[in-house]
Amino acid sequence: ITVLQTVEQTESIKNEIIITVIMEKRLNLRLKIARFFFLKLLNVLFWFFLSTIVLRLFFFDVFHIPSSSMENTLQKNDFIIVSKIFYGSPLAKILKELKFKQKPKINDLLVFSVGKESTIYVKRCVGLPGDIIEIKDTDIFINGRYAHPPRTSCHFRKVWYRNFNDLKECMNKDSSSIIQKYSGYVIINLDLNQEKLLMGCKSVDSIGAIEPDAKHNNSMIQFPPYSENNMDKFVIPYKGLKISFESNKIKDYRDIMEWEEGGEIGEECSFYYDNKESEFYIFKNDYYFMIGDNRNKSIDSRSFGPVAQKNIIGKVIFKI
């Protein structure tokens, strides 16, 4: 009996050892599998973040639209994908050295900064280096030719009506809304599509532009002081453009000159080229004139002047 008990105990211990070994092997296998998948996950995350950084640094970036200055093309709180390949990226500098470069074109939607500001802007390019730009009653002329705005570009419009109730009924057919009502007319922020719809309304007599003045510059309309409906002819600077210090237009370019030189330019300041004092200032950069599509509610080149090409970050390719 004693021998039989000893054998049974031995078998029991042996079985326990076998079970323990099997459990340890299973545990080790699970640990190896977990370790394998953990390292795989780390590898995927590493390459994901690395590719994201590379894409955002060299190729594309995502920006948020914080204001209504580009309505109705881009709405407030939209997100946009911006190509940086030929503009504000290290790759752009390499491509430029290799003679692969792309310059902004008219109607491009561009993302840029202004001067030393950290603020990022999104506007439409309406003028190229060397172009002569002029604004008459909100209409833009480039080199003497009328620049047709996009259909989604908005302007404050004075809408004269015969019957206000009929006008409101017409207004319900589109997304426009009345900003302010006066005797015989209303102020509405309209894009060209909405303006065309209203022109077909029988209660509408006429639609025209309005000027910011004491009557129309109130809290409802919010005409900003920087939104100019009229601007005299202005030559957009380009690299190599010369302007005489004796010219009466020098004041229009002083801010740009001071930005290029990194400091204030006094009345008696002199510039030297090839060790010779010059009667001209020679611009060092190409510049572009940018305007928001929501013309009367946009901070743009009418306020801060033309934008240097080196300050352009990228081109909008689509919105998310």
C-alpha positions in Angstrom: 0.0 0.0 0.0 2.8 2.3 0.9 4.6 1.7 -2.4 1.3 2.3 -4.2 0.7 5.6 -2.4 4.3 6.7 -3.2 3.7 5.9 -6.9 0.4 7.8 -6.9 2.1 10.8 -5.2 4.9 10.7 -7.7 2.4 10.6 -10.6 0.5 13.5 -9.0 3.6 15.6 -8.7 4.7 14.7 -12.2 1.3 15.8 -13.5 1.5 19.0 -11.6 4.9 19.7 -13.0 3.6 19.0 -16.6 0.6 21.3 -16.0 2.9 24.0 -14.6 5.2 23.7 -17.6 2.3 23.8 -20.0 0.9 26.9 -18.3 4.3 28.6 -18.3 4.7 27.8 -22.0 1.2 29.2 -22.7 1.9 32.3 -20.7 5.3 32.8 -22.5 3.5 32.3 -25.8 0.9 34.9 -24.8 3.6 37.3 -23.7 5.5 36.8 -27.0 2.3 37.4 -29.0 1.5 40.5 -26.9 5.0 41.8 -27.3 4.9 41.1 -31.0 1.7 43.1 -31.5 2.8 45.8 -29.1 6.0 46.3 -31.2 4.0 46.2 -34.4 1.7 48.9 -33.0 4.7 51.0 -32.0 6.1 50.6 -35.4 2.9 51.6 -37.1 2.4 54.6 -34.8 6.1 55.6 -35.4 5.7 55.6 -39.2 2.3 57.2 -39.0 3.5 60.1 -37.0 6.7 60.4 -39.0 4.8 60.4 -42.3 2.3 62.9 -40.9 5.2 65.2 -39.9 6.9 64.8 -43.3 3.6 65.4 -45.2 2.8 68.5 -43.1 6.4 69.9 -43.3 7.0 69.3 -47.0 3.7 68.6 -48.9 0.3 69.4 -47.3 -1.2 70.9 -44.2 -4.6 71.4 -42.7 -5.9 74.9 -41.7 -9.1 76.1 -40.0 -11.1 79.0 -41.3 -11.7 81.2 -38.2 -13.8 84.0 -39.8 -16.4 84.8 -42.4 -14.0 86.8 -44.6 -14.1 84.2 -47.4 -17.9 83.6 -47.5 -19.6 82.2 -49.6 -16.6 80.4 -51.0 -15.3 79.1 -47.6 -17.5 79.2 -44.6 -16.5 80.0 -41.0 -15.1 76.9 -39.2 -14.4 75.1 -42.5 -11.2 73.0 -42.6 -9.0 73.2 -45.8 -6.2 71.1 -47.2 -3.3 73.3 -48.4 -0.5 72.3 -50.8 2.9 73.6 -49.6 5.0 71.8 -52.3 5.9 75.0 -54.2 5.5 77.6 -51.4 6.1 77.6 -47.7 8.1 74.4 -47.2 11.8 73.2 -47.3 10.9 71.2 -50.4 9.9 74.4 -52.1 13.4 75.8 -51.6 14.9 72.7 -53.1 12.6 72.8 -56.1 13.4 76.4 -56.6 17.1 75.7 -56.7 16.3 72.9 -59.3 14.4 75.5 -61.4 11.1 73.7 -60.6 8.9 76.5 -59.3 5.3 77.5 -59.5 4.1 81.1 -58.9 0.6 82.1 -57.7 -2.0 82.8 -60.3 -5.0 85.1 -60.4 -7.9 83.6 -58.4 -5.7 81.1 -56.5 -6.8 80.8 -52.8 -3.7 81.3 -50.8 -2.7 80.8 -47.2 -0.1 83.4 -46.0 1.3 85.5 -43.1 1.8 89.2 -43.1 5.1 90.8 -42.2 6.3 89.5 -38.8 2.8 88.6 -37.6 2.0 85.0 -36.6 -1.6 85.4 -37.8 -2.4 83.2 -40.8 -4.7 84.5 -43.5 -6.7 82.8 -46.3 -7.6 85.1 -49.3 -8.0 85.2 -53.0 -5.1 86.4 -55.2 -6.5 89.2 -57.4 -3.2 90.9 -58.5 0.2 89.7 -59.6 3.7 91.4 -59.4 3.8 94.4 -61.8 0.0 94.6 -62.2 -1.7 97.9 -61.8 -4.7 97.5 -59.5 -7.6 100.0 -59.1 -10.9 99.7 -57.1 -14.0 101.6 -58.1 -17.2 101.2 -56.1 -16.0 97.7 -55.0 -15.2 96.7 -58.6 -11.6 95.7 -59.1 -9.7 96.6 -62.3 -6.4 95.0 -63.2 -4.3 96.8 -65.8 -7.4 98.7 -66.8 -9.6 95.6 -67.3 -12.6 94.7 -65.1 -11.7 91.7 -62.9 -14.8 89.5 -62.8 -15.3 88.3 -59.2 -16.2 84.6 -58.5 -20.0 83.9 -58.2 -19.5 83.2 -54.5 -18.0 86.6 -53.7 -20.2 88.7 -51.3 -20.8 92.4 -51.2 -23.0 94.7 -49.1 -25.8 95.7 -51.5 -28.5 98.4 -51.3 -31.7 96.8 -52.4 -34.5 99.2 -53.3 -38.0 97.6 -53.1 -41.7 98.4 -53.8 -43.2 96.1 -51.3 -41.3 94.9 -48.2 -43.5 91.8 -47.7 -43.0 90.7 -51.3 -39.3 91.2 -50.8 -39.2 89.0 -47.7 -41.0 86.3 -49.6 -38.3 86.4 -52.3 -35.7 86.4 -49.6 -37.0 83.1 -48.2 -36.1 81.4 -51.5 -32.4 81.7 -50.9 -30.0 81.8 -48.0 -29.3 85.6 -47.9 -30.6 87.7 -45.0 -31.4 91.3 -44.4 -28.8 93.1 -42.4 -30.5 96.5 -41.9 -33.8 98.0 -43.1 -34.3 101.7 -44.1 -37.1 103.7 -45.7 -37.5 102.3 -49.2 -34.4 100.0 -49.2 -32.5 97.3 -47.2 -28.9 96.4 -46.9 -28.1 92.8 -47.7 -24.8 90.9 -48.0 -25.2 89.1 -51.3 -23.1 86.9 -53.6 -23.6 87.1 -57.3 -25.9 84.1 -57.4 -28.2 85.6 -54.7 -28.1 89.0 -56.4 -29.3 87.4 -59.7 -32.2 85.7 -57.8 -33.3 89.0 -56.2 -33.1 90.8 -59.5 -35.8 88.5 -60.7 -38.1 89.5 -57.9 -40.9 91.8 -59.0 -40.8 93.8 -55.8 -37.1 94.8 -56.3 -36.5 98.1 -58.2 -32.7 98.1 -58.2 -29.6 96.8 -56.5 -26.4 98.9 -56.0 -23.3 99.2 -54.0 -23.1 101.3 -50.7 -20.4 103.4 -49.2 -19.4 103.3 -45.5 -20.6 106.5 -43.9 -22.2 107.7 -40.7 -25.6 106.3 -41.7 -24.4 102.9 -42.8 -21.5 102.4 -40.4 -23.4 101.0 -37.5 -23.3 97.9 -35.3 -25.7 96.0 -37.5 -23.8 96.5 -40.8 -20.3 96.5 -39.2 -18.5 98.3 -42.0 -14.8 97.9 -41.0 -12.5 100.9 -41.4 -10.1 98.8 -43.5 -12.6 97.8 -46.2 -12.0 100.2 -49.1 -14.6 100.3 -51.9 -12.3 102.7 -53.8 -8.6 102.7 -54.3 -6.4 104.7 -56.7 -4.2 103.0 -59.2 -1.4 101.1 -57.5 1.5 99.2 -59.1 2.0 95.9 -57.2 5.8 95.7 -56.5 7.9 93.1 -58.2 11.6 92.1 -57.6 13.7 94.7 -59.3 11.0 97.5 -59.5 12.6 100.9 -59.1 10.8 103.8 -57.4 12.2 107.3 -57.2 12.5 108.9 -53.8 11.2 112.1 -55.4 8.0 110.4 -56.5 4.8 111.5 -54.8 3.9 107.7 -54.7 6.8 106.8 -52.4 4.4 107.1 -49.3 2.3 104.3 -50.7 5.3 102.0 -50.6 7.0 103.1 -47.4 5.6 100.3 -45.3 6.7 97.7 -47.8 10.2 99.2 -48.0 10.5 99.3 -44.2 9.4 95.6 -44.0 12.1 94.7 -46.6 14.8 96.7 -44.7 13.7 95.6 -41.3 13.4 99.0 -39.8 12.0 102.6 -40.2 13.1 104.6 -43.2 13.7 108.2 -42.5 13.1 111.1 -44.9 16.9 111.6 -45.3 17.7 107.9 -45.6 20.0 106.9 -48.5 20.4 103.6 -50.3 23.5 102.3 -52.0 23.7 99.8 -54.9 27.1 98.7 -56.1 28.6 101.1 -53.7 26.9 104.1 -55.3 24.2 106.2 -53.8 20.9 105.7 -55.6 18.0 108.0 -56.4 15.7 104.9 -56.5 14.6 102.2 -54.2 14.8 98.7 -55.7 12.4 96.1 -54.4 13.8 92.8 -53.3 10.6 90.6 -53.5 7.6 89.8 -55.7 4.3 90.8 -54.2 0.7 89.7 -54.6 -2.6 91.5 -53.9 -5.0 89.5 -51.8 -8.7 90.1 -51.1 -11.3 88.2 -49.2 -14.4 87.0 -51.1 -16.7 88.6 -48.4 -15.5 91.9 -49.7 -17.0 94.2 -47.0 -16.0 91.9 -44.1 -12.4 91.1 -44.8 -9.0 92.2 -43.5 -6.8 91.9 -46.6 -4.4 93.8 -48.9 -6.6 96.9 -48.8 -5.5 97.1 -45.2 -2.1 95.6 -44.8 -0.8 96.0 -48.4 0.4 93.4 -50.9 1.9 90.1 -49.7 5.5 89.1 -50.4 5.9 85.7 -52.1 8.2 84.5 -49.3 5.3 84.9 -46.9 3.0 82.6 -48.9 2.5 79.3 -47.0 0.5 77.3 -49.6 -2.4 77.0 -52.0 -5.8 75.8 -51.0 -6.7 72.6 -53.0 -10.0 71.6 -51.3 -12.0 71.9 -48.2 -12.8 69.0 -45.9 
